[in-house]
Amino acid sequence: VIHGSDAAETAQFEIGLWFQPSELNDWTPSDQGWRVEG
C-alpha cells in the first residue's frame, strides 16, 4: 500500500495514527553517498 500526504506535517500526523514510535526505523539508502538531490 502506498499513500502520499500533501505536506510533511500531515505525513507526521498520519504516521502517528498508524504506528508507534518503536515501530519506526531510521533508514539510509545504500547509495546515499552517490546521489545528489536538489
Backbone as CSV, one residue per row, in Angstrom:
resi,resn,N_x,N_y,N_z,CA_x,CA_y,CA_z,C_x,C_y,C_z
1,VAL,0.844,-1.168,0.000,0.000,0.000,0.000,0.891,1.231,0.000
2,ILE,0.594,2.178,-0.858,1.341,3.425,-0.934,0.365,4.573,-0.732
3,HIS,0.770,5.522,0.085,-0.059,6.697,0.335,0.829,7.924,0.354
4,GLY,0.397,8.979,-0.250,1.145,10.232,-0.222,0.371,11.290,0.530
5,SER,1.068,12.073,1.301,0.463,13.175,2.042,0.743,14.482,1.318
6,ASP,-0.040,15.508,1.628,0.125,16.798,0.963,1.217,17.671,1.570
7,ALA,1.701,17.309,2.745,2.752,18.096,3.401,3.464,17.221,4.424
8,ALA,4.676,17.610,4.787,5.444,16.844,5.778,4.715,16.795,7.117
9,GLU,4.068,17.891,7.488,3.340,17.929,8.759,2.161,16.954,8.749
10,THR,1.468,16.882,7.638,0.356,15.947,7.505,0.860,14.518,7.575
11,ALA,1.990,14.252,6.939,2.572,12.908,6.969,2.910,12.502,8.396
12,GLN,3.518,13.405,9.166,3.852,13.099,10.560,2.597,12.755,11.350
13,PHE,1.536,13.513,11.161,0.275,13.253,11.851,-0.284,11.887,11.464
14,GLU,-0.309,11.605,10.164,-0.881,10.353,9.681,-0.056,9.145,10.121
15,ILE,1.254,9.266,10.134,2.112,8.177,10.616,1.773,7.866,12.063
16,GLY,1.545,8.913,12.857,1.183,8.739,14.259,-0.145,8.034,14.464
17,LEU,-1.018,8.092,13.476,-2.302,7.390,13.577,-2.135,5.876,13.496
18,TRP,-1.118,5.440,12.773,-0.980,4.023,12.464,0.181,3.318,13.150
19,PHE,1.209,4.066,13.556,2.423,3.439,14.071,2.823,4.011,15.418
20,GLN,3.411,3.162,16.248,4.038,3.581,17.493,5.485,3.976,17.172
21,PRO,6.077,4.886,17.954,7.470,5.267,17.690,8.424,4.074,17.634
22,SER,8.165,3.054,18.432,9.045,1.876,18.441,8.957,1.072,17.144
23,GLU,7.953,1.316,16.330,7.777,0.594,15.074,8.457,1.291,13.891
24,LEU,9.010,2.470,14.119,9.633,3.244,13.051,11.140,3.067,13.082
25,ASN,11.742,3.036,11.913,13.188,2.861,11.786,13.781,4.006,10.988
26,ASP,14.992,4.413,11.353,15.757,5.324,10.509,16.416,4.475,9.434
27,TRP,16.408,4.958,8.219,16.962,4.179,7.120,17.712,5.111,6.183
28,THR,18.901,4.723,5.834,19.699,5.447,4.856,19.936,4.519,3.669
29,PRO,19.526,4.932,2.467,19.757,4.094,1.294,21.247,3.811,1.113
30,SER,21.564,2.631,0.630,22.967,2.244,0.467,23.694,3.106,-0.560
31,ASP,22.962,3.735,-1.459,23.596,4.585,-2.466,23.558,6.071,-2.093
32,GLN,23.273,6.384,-0.856,23.143,7.771,-0.413,24.374,8.611,-0.763
33,GLY,25.549,8.063,-0.575,26.774,8.797,-0.869,26.993,9.084,-2.341
34,TRP,26.287,8.379,-3.204,26.472,8.526,-4.646,25.435,9.441,-5.288
35,ARG,24.388,9.755,-4.542,23.297,10.544,-5.115,23.437,12.017,-4.760
36,VAL,22.972,12.847,-5.670,22.906,14.283,-5.435,21.454,14.681,-5.630
37,GLU,20.868,15.261,-4.602,19.484,15.703,-4.705,19.453,17.219,-4.678
38,GLY,18.495,17.764,-5.370,18.399,19.212,-5.328,17.689,19.709,-6.483
